[in-house]
């Protein structure tokens, strides 16, 4: 399954690389978009927990078409 997680604000490259090594990312105006393969529900919740631990505000989350 592929997912996209949009968070408010622009994350530094180091935070994107170290905080979410399995995800690709891109910066759009005032947001950072993380996207990539999520192996199961536990992995998805782990990603959301990392967002919370880093103080990020998730503004959008959705599954991408295969």
C-alpha positions in Angstrom: 0.0 0.0 0.0 1.2 3.5 -0.8 0.2 6.4 1.4 0.7 10.2 1.4 1.0 12.1 4.6 0.8 15.9 4.4 2.1 17.9 7.4 1.9 21.6 8.1 5.1 23.5 7.6 8.4 22.9 5.8 10.5 20.1 7.4 14.2 20.4 7.2 15.9 17.9 5.0 17.6 16.3 8.0 14.3 15.8 9.8 12.8 14.3 6.7 15.7 12.0 6.1 16.3 10.9 9.7 12.7 10.9 10.9 11.1 9.2 7.9 13.9 7.2 6.1 11.5 4.9 4.4 9.4 7.7 2.9 10.1 10.1 0.0 9.2 13.7 0.4 8.5 16.9 -1.3 7.9 20.4 -0.1 4.9 22.4 -1.4 3.9 25.8 -0.2 3.6 25.7 3.6 3.5 21.9 3.7 5.7 18.9 3.5 4.4 15.8 1.8 5.7 12.4 2.8 4.8 9.4 0.6 5.8 5.8 0.1 5.1 2.2 0.8 3.4 1.3 4.1 3.6 -2.4 4.8 0.7 -2.7 7.3 -1.4 -0.8 9.8 1.2 -1.0 12.5 3.7 0.7 10.2 1.1 3.4 9.4 0.5 4.1 13.1 4.2 4.2 13.6 4.6 6.9 11.0 1.8 8.9 12.7 3.4 8.4 16.1 6.7 9.8 14.7 4.8 12.8 13.4 3.3 13.4 16.9 6.7 12.9 18.6 8.2 15.5 16.3 5.4 17.9 17.0 4.1 17.8 13.4 0.5 18.6 12.6 -0.9 16.1 10.0 -3.3 18.0 7.8 -4.0 15.2 5.3 -3.6 11.4 5.1 -4.7 9.2 2.3 -3.9 5.9 0.5 -2.6 6.3 -3.0 -3.7 4.2 -5.9 -1.5 1.2 -6.6 
